[in-house]
């Protein structure tokens, strides 16, 4: 039997991935390329839903792609590509936009959060239709599974609804995807504000661990992470969110179960524990940073890898879109 297909995307909106992206998404993607037919894209079309500098977008798209390869995505095994290279994403998005109710789109909580930041009327229509473009990304490849963070679950549900609606109205066309949410790592929080998600848009620099950051600043940030009253290393999300976050991080990076870590640091206070967390972070990130720098030093080669990915993705996308065009009733072009 054919391998199940997986698709996911990451936005090129920062100059580095952070620990939350790495543990919550990219590491999962790398694992899944072994067992799945994997498609991963740098979603530059999504990035322009908020005001974006062209030079920054170009730079960040390459940085994102380089990091994906540096984190272990193998261009032979996975199809890694840039969303805007495959025109069918926007084409299918339009068809799906026309199947989406205004009220349905208006219920998307991420839009409401983001729009609130800009002021309701300053937010672009693109931001409003963002989840529908995401649905197009997924449906275009007939993906079975979509590894995402919990905050994206609603978008995958919308994707299923739209796929199902299209299938009912025009005939079986799309595979309905399942969200795949890795449990243990769904909650990597801000080091300075450990009850809030580690996030590029809302965390301060001191609260985020960037994959491409140098060891010095990384260590400093971990050592200065907010811990909680008391001095015991205990996993207690409610009363010790800061320590619990660091435990989750160390466990995810070293593979040691949390209870074993708690036992190891019994009676030792926070100092040694934090030092070890910092080392685990540095040991994970340093080789990724070095590989990323190497990939970025040869833009031509990087662009060549992305062209290969785009070609493979296009083959699938073209096939799906040909069916969609026919089903919807667009005339064939002779
Ligand atoms: N919206 C996703 C995020 O912010 C990124 C994304 C775009 C995505 N298209 C996708 C994720 C398709 C999964 C599948 O994390």
py3Dmol code that shows the C-alpha trace and the ligand (Angstrom):
import py3Dmol

protein = """\
ATOM      1  CA  UNK A   1       0.000   0.000   0.000  1.00  0.00           C
ATOM      2  CA  UNK A   2       1.111   3.552  -0.688  1.00  0.00           C
ATOM      3  CA  UNK A   3       2.449   5.549   2.220  1.00  0.00           C
ATOM      4  CA  UNK A   4       0.038   8.038   3.746  1.00  0.00           C
ATOM      5  CA  UNK A   5       0.704  11.551   2.585  1.00  0.00           C
ATOM      6  CA  UNK A   6       1.639  14.352   4.923  1.00  0.00           C
ATOM      7  CA  UNK A   7       1.650  18.073   4.206  1.00  0.00           C
ATOM      8  CA  UNK A   8       2.603  20.986   6.372  1.00  0.00           C
ATOM      9  CA  UNK A   9       3.746  24.578   6.005  1.00  0.00           C
ATOM     10  CA  UNK A  10       5.771  27.143   7.892  1.00  0.00           C
ATOM     11  CA  UNK A  11       5.743  30.901   7.407  1.00  0.00           C
ATOM     12  CA  UNK A  12       8.919  32.754   6.401  1.00  0.00           C
ATOM     13  CA  UNK A  13       8.207  35.583   8.814  1.00  0.00           C
ATOM     14  CA  UNK A  14      11.330  35.471  10.994  1.00  0.00           C
ATOM     15  CA  UNK A  15      15.090  35.392  10.553  1.00  0.00           C
ATOM     16  CA  UNK A  16      15.230  32.149  12.498  1.00  0.00           C
ATOM     17  CA  UNK A  17      12.940  29.357  13.624  1.00  0.00           C
ATOM     18  CA  UNK A  18      12.533  29.211  17.386  1.00  0.00           C
ATOM     19  CA  UNK A  19      12.397  26.311  19.786  1.00  0.00           C
ATOM     20  CA  UNK A  20       8.609  26.155  19.586  1.00  0.00           C
ATOM     21  CA  UNK A  21       8.755  25.759  15.771  1.00  0.00           C
ATOM     22  CA  UNK A  22      11.515  23.200  16.076  1.00  0.00           C
ATOM     23  CA  UNK A  23       9.934  20.946  18.701  1.00  0.00           C
ATOM     24  CA  UNK A  24       6.319  21.533  17.750  1.00  0.00           C
ATOM     25  CA  UNK A  25       6.715  21.262  13.990  1.00  0.00           C
ATOM     26  CA  UNK A  26       9.993  20.753  12.185  1.00  0.00           C
ATOM     27  CA  UNK A  27      11.304  17.865  14.252  1.00  0.00           C
ATOM     28  CA  UNK A  28       8.014  16.094  13.670  1.00  0.00           C
ATOM     29  CA  UNK A  29       8.269  16.726   9.951  1.00  0.00           C
ATOM     30  CA  UNK A  30      11.706  15.155   9.881  1.00  0.00           C
ATOM     31  CA  UNK A  31      10.457  12.050  11.691  1.00  0.00           C
ATOM     32  CA  UNK A  32       7.468  11.727   9.379  1.00  0.00           C
ATOM     33  CA  UNK A  33       9.503  11.720   6.169  1.00  0.00           C
ATOM     34  CA  UNK A  34      10.540   8.157   7.088  1.00  0.00           C
ATOM     35  CA  UNK A  35       7.003   6.841   7.166  1.00  0.00           C
ATOM     36  CA  UNK A  36       5.043   9.203   4.932  1.00  0.00           C
ATOM     37  CA  UNK A  37       5.023  10.633   1.457  1.00  0.00           C
ATOM     38  CA  UNK A  38       6.024  14.066   2.694  1.00  0.00           C
ATOM     39  CA  UNK A  39       5.302  17.553   1.298  1.00  0.00           C
ATOM     40  CA  UNK A  40       6.539  20.574   3.228  1.00  0.00           C
ATOM     41  CA  UNK A  41       6.251  24.146   2.098  1.00  0.00           C
ATOM     42  CA  UNK A  42       7.534  27.560   3.007  1.00  0.00           C
ATOM     43  CA  UNK A  43       4.303  29.521   2.862  1.00  0.00           C
ATOM     44  CA  UNK A  44       5.342  32.874   1.455  1.00  0.00           C
ATOM     45  CA  UNK A  45       1.820  33.601   0.176  1.00  0.00           C
ATOM     46  CA  UNK A  46       0.628  33.423   3.763  1.00  0.00           C
ATOM     47  CA  UNK A  47       3.447  35.724   4.871  1.00  0.00           C
ATOM     48  CA  UNK A  48       2.114  38.628   2.783  1.00  0.00           C
ATOM     49  CA  UNK A  49      -1.237  38.619   4.573  1.00  0.00           C
ATOM     50  CA  UNK A  50       0.461  41.166   6.840  1.00  0.00           C
ATOM     51  CA  UNK A  51       2.685  43.997   5.539  1.00  0.00           C
ATOM     52  CA  UNK A  52       6.039  42.523   4.468  1.00  0.00           C
ATOM     53  CA  UNK A  53       9.246  44.014   3.027  1.00  0.00           C
ATOM     54  CA  UNK A  54      10.221  42.341  -0.267  1.00  0.00           C
ATOM     55  CA  UNK A  55      13.893  41.953   0.704  1.00  0.00           C
ATOM     56  CA  UNK A  56      12.998  40.537   4.096  1.00  0.00           C
ATOM     57  CA  UNK A  57      10.556  38.107   2.486  1.00  0.00           C
ATOM     58  CA  UNK A  58      13.211  36.853   0.033  1.00  0.00           C
ATOM     59  CA  UNK A  59      15.805  36.499   2.792  1.00  0.00           C
ATOM     60  CA  UNK A  60      13.443  34.792   5.211  1.00  0.00           C
ATOM     61  CA  UNK A  61      12.132  32.381   2.590  1.00  0.00           C
ATOM     62  CA  UNK A  62      15.683  31.167   1.921  1.00  0.00           C
ATOM     63  CA  UNK A  63      16.516  31.095   5.636  1.00  0.00           C
ATOM     64  CA  UNK A  64      13.402  29.016   6.312  1.00  0.00           C
ATOM     65  CA  UNK A  65      14.180  26.567   3.517  1.00  0.00           C
ATOM     66  CA  UNK A  66      17.825  26.257   4.575  1.00  0.00           C
ATOM     67  CA  UNK A  67      16.785  25.550   8.156  1.00  0.00           C
ATOM     68  CA  UNK A  68      14.374  22.840   7.011  1.00  0.00           C
ATOM     69  CA  UNK A  69      17.195  21.052   5.226  1.00  0.00           C
ATOM     70  CA  UNK A  70      19.581  21.732   8.125  1.00  0.00           C
ATOM     71  CA  UNK A  71      17.112  20.226  10.594  1.00  0.00           C
ATOM     72  CA  UNK A  72      17.198  16.992   8.625  1.00  0.00           C
ATOM     73  CA  UNK A  73      14.677  17.136   5.811  1.00  0.00           C
ATOM     74  CA  UNK A  74      16.233  15.172   3.001  1.00  0.00           C
ATOM     75  CA  UNK A  75      15.481  16.600  -0.453  1.00  0.00           C
ATOM     76  CA  UNK A  76      15.495  13.057  -1.840  1.00  0.00           C
ATOM     77  CA  UNK A  77      12.934  11.865   0.684  1.00  0.00           C
ATOM     78  CA  UNK A  78      10.737  14.914   1.189  1.00  0.00           C
ATOM     79  CA  UNK A  79       9.283  17.385  -1.260  1.00  0.00           C
ATOM     80  CA  UNK A  80      10.379  20.733   0.159  1.00  0.00           C
ATOM     81  CA  UNK A  81       9.193  23.751  -1.794  1.00  0.00           C
ATOM     82  CA  UNK A  82       8.142  27.369  -1.758  1.00  0.00           C
ATOM     83  CA  UNK A  83       4.389  27.866  -1.944  1.00  0.00           C
ATOM     84  CA  UNK A  84       4.415  30.698  -4.498  1.00  0.00           C
ATOM     85  CA  UNK A  85       6.371  28.500  -6.934  1.00  0.00           C
ATOM     86  CA  UNK A  86       3.293  26.352  -7.384  1.00  0.00           C
ATOM     87  CA  UNK A  87       0.605  28.604  -8.868  1.00  0.00           C
ATOM     88  CA  UNK A  88      -2.170  26.111  -8.187  1.00  0.00           C
ATOM     89  CA  UNK A  89      -2.236  27.147  -4.507  1.00  0.00           C
ATOM     90  CA  UNK A  90      -3.771  30.519  -5.348  1.00  0.00           C
ATOM     91  CA  UNK A  91      -5.961  29.042  -8.038  1.00  0.00           C
ATOM     92  CA  UNK A  92      -7.522  26.455  -5.744  1.00  0.00           C
ATOM     93  CA  UNK A  93      -7.773  29.020  -2.950  1.00  0.00           C
ATOM     94  CA  UNK A  94     -10.068  31.120  -5.154  1.00  0.00           C
ATOM     95  CA  UNK A  95     -12.389  28.193  -5.814  1.00  0.00           C
ATOM     96  CA  UNK A  96     -12.524  27.402  -2.098  1.00  0.00           C
ATOM     97  CA  UNK A  97     -13.061  31.056  -1.177  1.00  0.00           C
ATOM     98  CA  UNK A  98     -16.195  30.895  -3.295  1.00  0.00           C
ATOM     99  CA  UNK A  99     -17.411  27.892  -1.283  1.00  0.00           C
ATOM    100  CA  UNK A 100     -16.807  29.518   2.108  1.00  0.00           C
ATOM    101  CA  UNK A 101     -19.503  31.416   3.955  1.00  0.00           C
ATOM    102  CA  UNK A 102     -18.653  34.858   5.347  1.00  0.00           C
ATOM    103  CA  UNK A 103     -19.819  33.739   8.779  1.00  0.00           C
ATOM    104  CA  UNK A 104     -17.766  30.582   8.566  1.00  0.00           C
ATOM    105  CA  UNK A 105     -14.597  32.560   7.814  1.00  0.00           C
ATOM    106  CA  UNK A 106     -15.444  35.124  10.474  1.00  0.00           C
ATOM    107  CA  UNK A 107     -15.439  32.394  13.138  1.00  0.00           C
ATOM    108  CA  UNK A 108     -11.718  31.659  12.728  1.00  0.00           C
ATOM    109  CA  UNK A 109     -10.182  32.560  16.062  1.00  0.00           C
ATOM    110  CA  UNK A 110      -6.672  33.182  14.746  1.00  0.00           C
ATOM    111  CA  UNK A 111      -8.031  35.806  12.355  1.00  0.00           C
ATOM    112  CA  UNK A 112      -9.895  37.456  15.185  1.00  0.00           C
ATOM    113  CA  UNK A 113      -6.725  37.547  17.316  1.00  0.00           C
ATOM    114  CA  UNK A 114      -4.545  38.885  14.525  1.00  0.00           C
ATOM    115  CA  UNK A 115      -7.136  41.374  13.306  1.00  0.00           C
ATOM    116  CA  UNK A 116      -7.536  42.711  16.837  1.00  0.00           C
ATOM    117  CA  UNK A 117      -3.828  43.570  16.802  1.00  0.00           C
ATOM    118  CA  UNK A 118      -4.089  45.618  13.610  1.00  0.00           C
ATOM    119  CA  UNK A 119      -7.459  47.117  14.359  1.00  0.00           C
ATOM    120  CA  UNK A 120     -10.399  45.425  12.670  1.00  0.00           C
ATOM    121  CA  UNK A 121     -10.516  47.535   9.496  1.00  0.00           C
ATOM    122  CA  UNK A 122      -6.731  47.749   8.975  1.00  0.00           C
ATOM    123  CA  UNK A 123      -6.440  43.972   8.635  1.00  0.00           C
ATOM    124  CA  UNK A 124      -6.238  42.847   5.002  1.00  0.00           C
ATOM    125  CA  UNK A 125      -8.819  40.728   3.230  1.00  0.00           C
ATOM    126  CA  UNK A 126      -5.908  38.330   2.664  1.00  0.00           C
ATOM    127  CA  UNK A 127      -5.612  37.844   6.402  1.00  0.00           C
ATOM    128  CA  UNK A 128      -9.326  37.062   6.461  1.00  0.00           C
ATOM    129  CA  UNK A 129      -8.947  34.409   3.760  1.00  0.00           C
ATOM    130  CA  UNK A 130      -5.675  33.026   5.192  1.00  0.00           C
ATOM    131  CA  UNK A 131      -7.289  29.803   6.492  1.00  0.00           C
ATOM    132  CA  UNK A 132      -8.840  29.134   3.079  1.00  0.00           C
ATOM    133  CA  UNK A 133      -5.453  29.406   1.385  1.00  0.00           C
ATOM    134  CA  UNK A 134      -4.198  26.957   3.996  1.00  0.00           C
ATOM    135  CA  UNK A 135      -7.067  24.616   3.086  1.00  0.00           C
ATOM    136  CA  UNK A 136      -5.957  24.863  -0.545  1.00  0.00           C
ATOM    137  CA  UNK A 137      -2.370  23.944   0.454  1.00  0.00           C
ATOM    138  CA  UNK A 138      -3.632  20.788   2.112  1.00  0.00           C
ATOM    139  CA  UNK A 139      -6.343  19.672  -0.321  1.00  0.00           C
ATOM    140  CA  UNK A 140      -4.185  20.251  -3.388  1.00  0.00           C
ATOM    141  CA  UNK A 141      -1.889  17.402  -2.318  1.00  0.00           C
ATOM    142  CA  UNK A 142      -4.652  15.063  -1.114  1.00  0.00           C
ATOM    143  CA  UNK A 143      -2.883  14.977   2.260  1.00  0.00           C
ATOM    144  CA  UNK A 144      -3.986  12.393   4.833  1.00  0.00           C
ATOM    145  CA  UNK A 145      -2.243  14.019   7.762  1.00  0.00           C
ATOM    146  CA  UNK A 146      -1.321  17.555   8.693  1.00  0.00           C
ATOM    147  CA  UNK A 147       1.144  17.966  11.567  1.00  0.00           C
ATOM    148  CA  UNK A 148       0.323  21.288  13.235  1.00  0.00           C
ATOM    149  CA  UNK A 149       0.162  22.973  16.608  1.00  0.00           C
ATOM    150  CA  UNK A 150      -3.118  23.031  18.550  1.00  0.00           C
ATOM    151  CA  UNK A 151      -3.716  26.601  17.407  1.00  0.00           C
ATOM    152  CA  UNK A 152      -4.105  25.327  13.837  1.00  0.00           C
ATOM    153  CA  UNK A 153      -6.714  22.690  14.579  1.00  0.00           C
ATOM    154  CA  UNK A 154      -9.577  24.954  13.597  1.00  0.00           C
ATOM    155  CA  UNK A 155      -7.977  25.570  10.205  1.00  0.00           C
ATOM    156  CA  UNK A 156      -7.672  21.842   9.547  1.00  0.00           C
ATOM    157  CA  UNK A 157     -11.325  21.440  10.505  1.00  0.00           C
ATOM    158  CA  UNK A 158     -12.260  24.161   8.034  1.00  0.00           C
ATOM    159  CA  UNK A 159     -10.178  22.312   5.439  1.00  0.00           C
ATOM    160  CA  UNK A 160     -12.188  19.155   6.029  1.00  0.00           C
ATOM    161  CA  UNK A 161     -15.466  21.077   5.800  1.00  0.00           C
ATOM    162  CA  UNK A 162     -14.479  22.718   2.527  1.00  0.00           C
ATOM    163  CA  UNK A 163     -13.155  19.474   1.048  1.00  0.00           C
ATOM    164  CA  UNK A 164     -16.340  17.685   1.997  1.00  0.00           C
ATOM    165  CA  UNK A 165     -18.513  20.471   0.616  1.00  0.00           C
ATOM    166  CA  UNK A 166     -16.676  20.376  -2.694  1.00  0.00           C
ATOM    167  CA  UNK A 167     -16.971  16.586  -2.835  1.00  0.00           C
ATOM    168  CA  UNK A 168     -20.720  16.718  -2.200  1.00  0.00           C
ATOM    169  CA  UNK A 169     -21.374  19.439  -4.690  1.00  0.00           C
ATOM    170  CA  UNK A 170     -19.064  18.411  -7.513  1.00  0.00           C
ATOM    171  CA  UNK A 171     -18.193  14.745  -6.901  1.00  0.00           C
ATOM    172  CA  UNK A 172     -15.429  12.970  -4.938  1.00  0.00           C
ATOM    173  CA  UNK A 173     -12.281  14.981  -5.512  1.00  0.00           C
ATOM    174  CA  UNK A 174     -10.465  15.597  -2.251  1.00  0.00           C
ATOM    175  CA  UNK A 175      -9.018  13.450   0.507  1.00  0.00           C
ATOM    176  CA  UNK A 176     -10.176  14.741   3.898  1.00  0.00           C
ATOM    177  CA  UNK A 177      -7.135  15.317   6.134  1.00  0.00           C
ATOM    178  CA  UNK A 178      -6.638  14.627   9.839  1.00  0.00           C
ATOM    179  CA  UNK A 179      -4.717  17.021  12.047  1.00  0.00           C
ATOM    180  CA  UNK A 180      -1.710  15.412  13.694  1.00  0.00           C
ATOM    181  CA  UNK A 181      -0.807  17.131  16.935  1.00  0.00           C
ATOM    182  CA  UNK A 182       2.253  15.796  18.769  1.00  0.00           C
ATOM    183  CA  UNK A 183       1.104  15.653  22.386  1.00  0.00           C
ATOM    184  CA  UNK A 184       4.228  16.007  24.482  1.00  0.00           C
ATOM    185  CA  UNK A 185       5.497  19.116  22.758  1.00  0.00           C
ATOM    186  CA  UNK A 186       2.360  21.028  22.040  1.00  0.00           C
ATOM    187  CA  UNK A 187       3.159  23.447  24.817  1.00  0.00           C
ATOM    188  CA  UNK A 188       6.510  25.170  24.593  1.00  0.00           C
ATOM    189  CA  UNK A 189       5.995  28.469  26.342  1.00  0.00           C
ATOM    190  CA  UNK A 190       7.703  31.861  26.550  1.00  0.00           C
ATOM    191  CA  UNK A 191      10.721  31.785  28.911  1.00  0.00           C
ATOM    192  CA  UNK A 192       9.731  35.136  30.416  1.00  0.00           C
ATOM    193  CA  UNK A 193       6.001  34.541  30.418  1.00  0.00           C
ATOM    194  CA  UNK A 194       5.646  30.789  30.874  1.00  0.00           C
ATOM    195  CA  UNK A 195       1.881  30.655  30.622  1.00  0.00           C
ATOM    196  CA  UNK A 196       1.946  32.090  27.057  1.00  0.00           C
ATOM    197  CA  UNK A 197       3.018  30.189  23.955  1.00  0.00           C
ATOM    198  CA  UNK A 198       6.565  30.821  22.672  1.00  0.00           C
ATOM    199  CA  UNK A 199       5.640  32.821  19.619  1.00  0.00           C
ATOM    200  CA  UNK A 200       7.360  35.126  17.213  1.00  0.00           C
ATOM    201  CA  UNK A 201       4.500  37.574  17.230  1.00  0.00           C
ATOM    202  CA  UNK A 202       3.916  37.861  20.949  1.00  0.00           C
ATOM    203  CA  UNK A 203       7.050  36.878  22.854  1.00  0.00           C
ATOM    204  CA  UNK A 204       9.841  39.310  23.688  1.00  0.00           C
ATOM    205  CA  UNK A 205      13.344  38.315  22.459  1.00  0.00           C
ATOM    206  CA  UNK A 206      14.274  37.222  25.977  1.00  0.00           C
ATOM    207  CA  UNK A 207      11.397  34.752  25.952  1.00  0.00           C
ATOM    208  CA  UNK A 208      12.337  33.038  22.667  1.00  0.00           C
ATOM    209  CA  UNK A 209      15.141  30.596  21.891  1.00  0.00           C
ATOM    210  CA  UNK A 210      16.129  31.004  18.252  1.00  0.00           C
ATOM    211  CA  UNK A 211      17.591  28.053  16.398  1.00  0.00           C
ATOM    212  CA  UNK A 212      20.174  30.271  14.663  1.00  0.00           C
ATOM    213  CA  UNK A 213      21.239  32.096  17.810  1.00  0.00           C
ATOM    214  CA  UNK A 214      24.812  31.812  19.125  1.00  0.00           C
ATOM    215  CA  UNK A 215      25.508  29.610  22.189  1.00  0.00           C
ATOM    216  CA  UNK A 216      26.289  32.598  24.444  1.00  0.00           C
ATOM    217  CA  UNK A 217      22.917  34.332  24.171  1.00  0.00           C
ATOM    218  CA  UNK A 218      21.093  30.998  24.222  1.00  0.00           C
ATOM    219  CA  UNK A 219      22.696  30.042  27.545  1.00  0.00           C
ATOM    220  CA  UNK A 220      21.993  33.459  28.979  1.00  0.00           C
ATOM    221  CA  UNK A 221      18.319  33.280  28.072  1.00  0.00           C
ATOM    222  CA  UNK A 222      17.858  29.866  29.645  1.00  0.00           C
ATOM    223  CA  UNK A 223      19.680  30.924  32.820  1.00  0.00           C
ATOM    224  CA  UNK A 224      17.436  34.011  33.028  1.00  0.00           C
ATOM    225  CA  UNK A 225      14.232  32.119  32.294  1.00  0.00           C
ATOM    226  CA  UNK A 226      11.519  32.900  34.806  1.00  0.00           C
ATOM    227  CA  UNK A 227      11.345  30.142  37.359  1.00  0.00           C
ATOM    228  CA  UNK A 228       8.891  29.911  40.155  1.00  0.00           C
ATOM    229  CA  UNK A 229       8.840  30.424  43.887  1.00  0.00           C
ATOM    230  CA  UNK A 230      10.419  27.630  45.853  1.00  0.00           C
ATOM    231  CA  UNK A 231      13.593  25.917  44.740  1.00  0.00           C
ATOM    232  CA  UNK A 232      12.560  22.403  43.824  1.00  0.00           C
ATOM    233  CA  UNK A 233      12.564  21.074  40.289  1.00  0.00           C
ATOM    234  CA  UNK A 234       9.006  19.737  40.041  1.00  0.00           C
ATOM    235  CA  UNK A 235       6.579  19.293  37.198  1.00  0.00           C
ATOM    236  CA  UNK A 236       3.508  21.275  38.182  1.00  0.00           C
ATOM    237  CA  UNK A 237       1.945  23.223  35.318  1.00  0.00           C
ATOM    238  CA  UNK A 238      -0.343  25.156  37.588  1.00  0.00           C
ATOM    239  CA  UNK A 239       2.013  26.339  40.303  1.00  0.00           C
ATOM    240  CA  UNK A 240       5.332  26.014  38.500  1.00  0.00           C
ATOM    241  CA  UNK A 241       4.720  26.880  34.850  1.00  0.00           C
ATOM    242  CA  UNK A 242       8.279  28.147  34.314  1.00  0.00           C
ATOM    243  CA  UNK A 243      10.043  25.070  35.698  1.00  0.00           C
ATOM    244  CA  UNK A 244       7.534  22.804  33.980  1.00  0.00           C
ATOM    245  CA  UNK A 245       8.282  24.435  30.627  1.00  0.00           C
ATOM    246  CA  UNK A 246      12.031  23.918  31.113  1.00  0.00           C
ATOM    247  CA  UNK A 247      11.389  20.288  32.057  1.00  0.00           C
ATOM    248  CA  UNK A 248       9.341  19.797  28.915  1.00  0.00           C
ATOM    249  CA  UNK A 249      12.095  21.347  26.841  1.00  0.00           C
ATOM    250  CA  UNK A 250      14.846  19.233  28.343  1.00  0.00           C
ATOM    251  CA  UNK A 251      12.798  16.084  28.088  1.00  0.00           C
ATOM    252  CA  UNK A 252      11.948  16.754  24.441  1.00  0.00           C
ATOM    253  CA  UNK A 253      15.574  17.508  23.551  1.00  0.00           C
ATOM    254  CA  UNK A 254      17.236  14.659  25.436  1.00  0.00           C
ATOM    255  CA  UNK A 255      14.537  11.984  25.298  1.00  0.00           C
ATOM    256  CA  UNK A 256      14.633  11.568  29.073  1.00  0.00           C
ATOM    257  CA  UNK A 257      11.144  11.232  30.573  1.00  0.00           C
ATOM    258  CA  UNK A 258      10.117  14.112  32.846  1.00  0.00           C
ATOM    259  CA  UNK A 259       9.816  11.969  36.024  1.00  0.00           C
ATOM    260  CA  UNK A 260      13.426  10.810  35.547  1.00  0.00           C
ATOM    261  CA  UNK A 261      14.562  14.414  35.263  1.00  0.00           C
ATOM    262  CA  UNK A 262      12.648  15.364  38.390  1.00  0.00           C
ATOM    263  CA  UNK A 263      14.346  12.517  40.259  1.00  0.00           C
ATOM    264  CA  UNK A 264      17.770  13.537  38.937  1.00  0.00           C
ATOM    265  CA  UNK A 265      17.532  17.116  40.243  1.00  0.00           C
ATOM    266  CA  UNK A 266      15.984  16.279  43.586  1.00  0.00           C
ATOM    267  CA  UNK A 267      17.461  18.476  46.288  1.00  0.00           C
ATOM    268  CA  UNK A 268      19.640  20.431  43.859  1.00  0.00           C
ATOM    269  CA  UNK A 269      17.823  23.713  43.234  1.00  0.00           C
ATOM    270  CA  UNK A 270      17.390  25.426  39.900  1.00  0.00           C
ATOM    271  CA  UNK A 271      21.023  26.240  39.022  1.00  0.00           C
ATOM    272  CA  UNK A 272      22.359  22.895  37.801  1.00  0.00           C
ATOM    273  CA  UNK A 273      19.061  22.098  36.161  1.00  0.00           C
ATOM    274  CA  UNK A 274      19.044  25.294  34.109  1.00  0.00           C
ATOM    275  CA  UNK A 275      22.659  24.793  33.092  1.00  0.00           C
ATOM    276  CA  UNK A 276      21.790  21.353  31.765  1.00  0.00           C
ATOM    277  CA  UNK A 277      18.763  22.674  29.884  1.00  0.00           C
ATOM    278  CA  UNK A 278      20.967  25.356  28.329  1.00  0.00           C
ATOM    279  CA  UNK A 279      23.496  22.715  27.237  1.00  0.00           C
ATOM    280  CA  UNK A 280      20.782  20.561  25.688  1.00  0.00           C
ATOM    281  CA  UNK A 281      19.547  23.565  23.702  1.00  0.00           C
ATOM    282  CA  UNK A 282      23.031  24.571  22.539  1.00  0.00           C
ATOM    283  CA  UNK A 283      23.944  21.011  21.574  1.00  0.00           C
ATOM    284  CA  UNK A 284      20.803  20.708  19.474  1.00  0.00           C
ATOM    285  CA  UNK A 285      20.961  24.116  17.817  1.00  0.00           C
ATOM    286  CA  UNK A 286      24.692  24.552  17.104  1.00  0.00           C
ATOM    287  CA  UNK A 287      24.961  21.907  14.361  1.00  0.00           C
ATOM    288  CA  UNK A 288      21.699  23.105  12.789  1.00  0.00           C
ATOM    289  CA  UNK A 289      23.029  26.666  12.748  1.00  0.00           C
ATOM    290  CA  UNK A 290      26.260  25.572  11.115  1.00  0.00           C
ATOM    291  CA  UNK A 291      24.487  23.567   8.426  1.00  0.00           C
ATOM    292  CA  UNK A 292      22.077  26.448   7.786  1.00  0.00           C
ATOM    293  CA  UNK A 293      24.961  28.893   7.337  1.00  0.00           C
ATOM    294  CA  UNK A 294      26.620  26.537   4.904  1.00  0.00           C
ATOM    295  CA  UNK A 295      23.431  26.139   2.862  1.00  0.00           C
ATOM    296  CA  UNK A 296      22.885  29.904   2.800  1.00  0.00           C
ATOM    297  CA  UNK A 297      26.426  30.511   1.582  1.00  0.00           C
ATOM    298  CA  UNK A 298      25.495  28.851  -1.716  1.00  0.00           C
ATOM    299  CA  UNK A 299      22.204  30.448  -2.771  1.00  0.00           C
ATOM    300  CA  UNK A 300      22.320  28.902  -6.197  1.00  0.00           C
ATOM    301  CA  UNK A 301      22.444  25.393  -4.828  1.00  0.00           C
ATOM    302  CA  UNK A 302      19.663  26.173  -2.341  1.00  0.00           C
ATOM    303  CA  UNK A 303      17.486  27.615  -5.107  1.00  0.00           C
ATOM    304  CA  UNK A 304      18.193  24.525  -7.183  1.00  0.00           C
ATOM    305  CA  UNK A 305      16.960  22.247  -4.387  1.00  0.00           C
ATOM    306  CA  UNK A 306      13.813  24.367  -4.117  1.00  0.00           C
ATOM    307  CA  UNK A 307      13.252  24.177  -7.870  1.00  0.00           C
ATOM    308  CA  UNK A 308      13.365  20.383  -7.688  1.00  0.00           C
ATOM    309  CA  UNK A 309      10.846  20.466  -4.833  1.00  0.00           C
ATOM    310  CA  UNK A 310       8.580  22.836  -6.759  1.00  0.00           C
ATOM    311  CA  UNK A 311       8.690  20.575  -9.799  1.00  0.00           C
ATOM    312  CA  UNK A 312       7.665  17.517  -7.789  1.00  0.00           C
ATOM    313  CA  UNK A 313       4.933  19.451  -5.972  1.00  0.00           C
ATOM    314  CA  UNK A 314       3.643  20.890  -9.250  1.00  0.00           C
ATOM    315  CA  UNK A 315       3.107  17.467 -10.699  1.00  0.00           C
ATOM    316  CA  UNK A 316       0.623  16.605  -7.962  1.00  0.00           C
ATOM    317  CA  UNK A 317      -0.907  20.085  -7.857  1.00  0.00           C
ATOM    318  CA  UNK A 318      -1.517  20.190 -11.600  1.00  0.00           C
ATOM    319  CA  UNK A 319      -3.289  16.853 -11.494  1.00  0.00           C
ATOM    320  CA  UNK A 320      -5.639  17.901  -8.678  1.00  0.00           C
ATOM    321  CA  UNK A 321      -6.330  21.257 -10.283  1.00  0.00           C
ATOM    322  CA  UNK A 322      -7.175  19.707 -13.658  1.00  0.00           C
ATOM    323  CA  UNK A 323      -9.903  17.677 -11.951  1.00  0.00           C
ATOM    324  CA  UNK A 324     -11.129  20.704 -10.009  1.00  0.00           C
ATOM    325  CA  UNK A 325     -11.371  22.843 -13.149  1.00  0.00           C
ATOM    326  CA  UNK A 326     -13.324  20.196 -14.932  1.00  0.00           C
ATOM    327  CA  UNK A 327     -15.687  19.526 -12.004  1.00  0.00           C
ATOM    328  CA  UNK A 328     -16.383  23.198 -11.385  1.00  0.00           C
ATOM    329  CA  UNK A 329     -17.290  23.721 -15.041  1.00  0.00           C
ATOM    330  CA  UNK A 330     -14.425  25.826 -16.349  1.00  0.00           C
ATOM    331  CA  UNK A 331     -14.009  25.381 -20.097  1.00  0.00           C
ATOM    332  CA  UNK A 332     -10.957  23.475 -21.197  1.00  0.00           C
ATOM    333  CA  UNK A 333      -8.493  25.689 -23.080  1.00  0.00           C
ATOM    334  CA  UNK A 334      -7.759  24.232 -26.482  1.00  0.00           C
TER     335      UNK A 334
END
"""
ligand_1 = """\
15
LIG
N -0.985 28.476 9.286
C 0.145 27.636 9.578
C 0.876 28.190 10.799
O 0.856 29.371 11.028
C 1.101 27.564 8.409
C 0.503 26.844 7.250
C 0.175 27.350 6.038
C 0.196 25.466 7.213
N -0.300 26.397 5.232
C -0.318 25.215 5.909
C 0.299 24.424 8.154
C -0.744 23.954 5.548
C -0.153 23.155 7.772
C -0.660 22.922 6.483
O 1.490 27.431 11.507
"""
view = py3Dmol.view(width=600, height=400)
view.addModel(protein, "pdb")
view.setStyle({"model": 0}, {"cartoon": {"style": "trace"}})
view.addModel(ligand_1, "xyz")
view.setStyle({"model": 1}, {"stick": {}})
view.zoomTo()
view.show()
